[in-house]
Amino acid sequence: MTNFSDILLDRRTIRKYSSEPVDDKLLNELIVMGCRASTTGNMQVYSIIITRDEQKKKDLAPMHFNQKMITEAPVVLTFCADFNRLNKWCFLRKAEPGYDNFLSFMTGAIDALLVAQTVCIAAELKGLGICYLGTTIYNAHKIIDLLKIPRGVVPVTTVTIGWPSEKPEQVERLLLEAVIHKESYRDYTGEDIKKYYKAKEERQDSQQFVNENNKETLAQVFTDVRYKKEDNVYFSKILLQVLKDQGFMEQ
């Protein structure tokens, strides 16, 4: 019998997949389980776009910075915040929807992410591997065009699914005490920060990142190379324009 807790504790991101397909019945089962996730007001303001077509995956790849998982995984799922469906239901039933605002986008985004994570867990329980791509919101406008996404819908995350052809080393996680605050938030001292990030900083691959990029610390790799302020500002402007274009910044 599969031990659920062992699977969760042993989980790792899979970026390389075998050529074995994921059949429609199994994929449908995963999505059915995913759609049992919690949802605000039982509205289910999300949609899932399934991409299997090889050419469509190739078209998607540049929007995810050409990460190989997009073209090599048998299934690519794009999870979207979706008020288009609910709005149409409201109009059809003589109700005036008031979901053209940022709060509604956040509601849909949270719903979509809860479903995405539940689908990921369901997939891993079946022995499949998954990779979450945070690049979706960077190029949401291009994904909208390619996948013919209508107004009222915004892609928020993408997940690749397939049978693993690798078992990579688990990445580190911060000590539990670093993320838990009992009763109220307890701010961190300098000594706390050193303690909590010590293991991350001392990893061999972390030291390699520092050396390769001619930096003094791992933090500088994050701020100067991987997640630069100018990139954050640039993609923030794109996302805000997407929200406006898709009808979530009207009020």
N, C-alpha and C positions, 0 to 999 in steps of 0.2 A: 504494500500500500504506500502511495506517495505521501511523503511527509511535507506538508505545505510549508511549515516554518523553515525546513532545511532548504527548500527551493528558493524561498525569499532571501535567506541568508547567503546562499551560494550564487545569487544572480550576478550576471556580468553582461556587459554590452557586447553584442555580436555584430561584427562588421564584415565577416566573410561567411558565405552560405554555399551549401552544396547545390547541385543542379536539380535536386529532387523538388518537384512542385508541391505547393500547398493546395490541396483540392478544395473545391468550392464548398463542399459540405462542412469540412473542418473550419474553413474561414468563417462560414456563416455561424457556426457554433460559437466561435470566439466573439463575434460581434453581438450575438444574442446575449452572451454573458456580459459583455461590455455595457450593453444598453440597460442592464439592471443596476448600473451605478447610480449613486445619489444624483438628483437633479433639482434645481431650484424650482419650487412650486409645482413640481411634476410637469414642467413645461417641455422638457427635452429640447432645449434650444441649441441643438447641434446637428451636424450632418457629417457623414464619413464618405469620402470619395476613394474608391478602390481603383488602383492603377496596376494592371497586369501587362498591358500591351508594351512590347519591347520598344517600339518607336516612341510611345508616349513617355516611357521612363527615360529614354535618351533626351527627350525634350525637357523633362523636369530637371535633369541632372545639373545644368548650369545654374538653376535657381537655388540649388543646394551646394554651390561652389564645387560642383563636379565630384562630390564624394562618391566613391565607387559603390557603396551600398545601394544607391538608388537604382543603378542599372543591373546589379548582380543579384539583388534580392528578388524572389519570385513575386512578392506582393509589396506594394507601397500604399500606405493608408494616409490620406490627408484629412485631418480632423478640423472641422470648421465651427465657429460660433455662427448660429443660423437663426435669425429672426424672420427671414423671408417666409418660411412655412407658417409660422404662428401668425404673422401679420395677415397673410392671405386668409387664414381661417377666421381671424377676427372680422375682416371686411365682409367675408361671406356670411357671417352670422350677425351682421349689423352691430358690430362692436368697433370702437375707435381705438386702435393700438397706440400706445405712447412709448414706443421702444426705439425712438430715434436719438438715443443719447448714450453717453459714455458708460453709464451704469449698466445699461442693457448689454453693451458689448462685453463688459466684465462678467456679467452673469452668463452670457453665452460661452465666453472663453473658459470660465471655470467649469461649466458643464462639459464642454468638449474635452478638457484636460482630464477630468474625472473618468470619462468614458475611455479615453486613450490609455490611461494607466491601468484601468480594469482589463481592457483588451490585452495589454502587455502581460499582465499577470496570468490571464487565461492562456495566452500563447505559451508562456514559459512552463505552465503546469502540463501542457501537452508535449513538452520537449522541444518546442520551437525556440529560436533565438530572435531577439528584437534589438533595434537600435533607434533611439529617439533622436530626432534632428531638430535642434533649436533654430535652424536656419530659415524656417518657414516664415517667421515674422519679418525677417530681413528683406525678403523679396516677395512679400504677400501680393503686391500689385502685379507682378509678373505671373505668379501662380494663378491669380484671379483670371487673367486673360487666357492663359493656356487651358485651364480647366473649366472655362466658361461659367464662372461663378457669378451669380446675380447680385444686385444691390440687396443689402440686408444680411450678407454672408461674408465672413472673413476667415481665411485659413489661419490657424493658430499653432498647429504642430503637425509633424509628419513622423510616421513610424514605419520602418522596414521590418518585414517578417519573413523568416525562412528557416530551413533546417541548418543548424550550425555546421560549419566545416572547420571550426577552431574552438579552442577553449582558452581564451586569453586570461592572463593574470587579473585577479580582481584589483580594481583601483582602491586606494585608501579612502576611508571615511573619517571625518573628525571624531574625536572622542564624544561619547554621548553627553557628557557634562558640558560640552561646548555648545550644544544646541538646546538644552533643557533649561528652562527658567521656572522655578517653583513659586507659584502664587503671584509673583510680579517679576518684571524684567530686571535682571541684575546685570549692570553694565560690566564690561571687561577691563581688567587692568592690563598693563603692558606685559606683566609676567604671565597672565592668563593666555594672551595671544601667542606668546612664544611657546607655551606649553601645548596649546591646541594645534598649532601649525607645524610643530617640530617634526612629526613623522612625515608629513607631506614634503617639507623642505629637504629632508634627508634621503628621500627616495633617489635611487640611481637615475631614473628617468628625469626627475626634477632637476638634478644637478646637470644632467645632459642638456636640458632646455636652457638652463642659465648659461652654460658655457657656449652652446651653439649660437646664442643670441648676444653674446658679449655683454651680459648683464651681471650685476653684482648680487642680486637676490631673485628668488622665484617670484616675489610680488611684482618686480619690475617686468618680468616676462608677461604677466597678466595685464599690467597697465600700459606697457609700451609696445607690446607685440600682439598678444592674442585678442584683447578687448580694449582697444584704444579709445580715448575719449572722442576723438574726431569721428571714428566709426560709429560709436554709440549715438552721437548727435545726428550724424547723417541718416542712419537707419531709423532713428526716432522720428525725424521729419517725414520720412517716407511712410512710416506706419501711421502717423497722425493724419497724413493726407489720405491714406487708404481708408481710415475710419470715417473721414469726412466724405469721401467719394461713395462709400458703401452705406452712408446714411446713419452713422452713429454719433455725429457731432452737430446735430441740428438744434439742440437746446443746451 
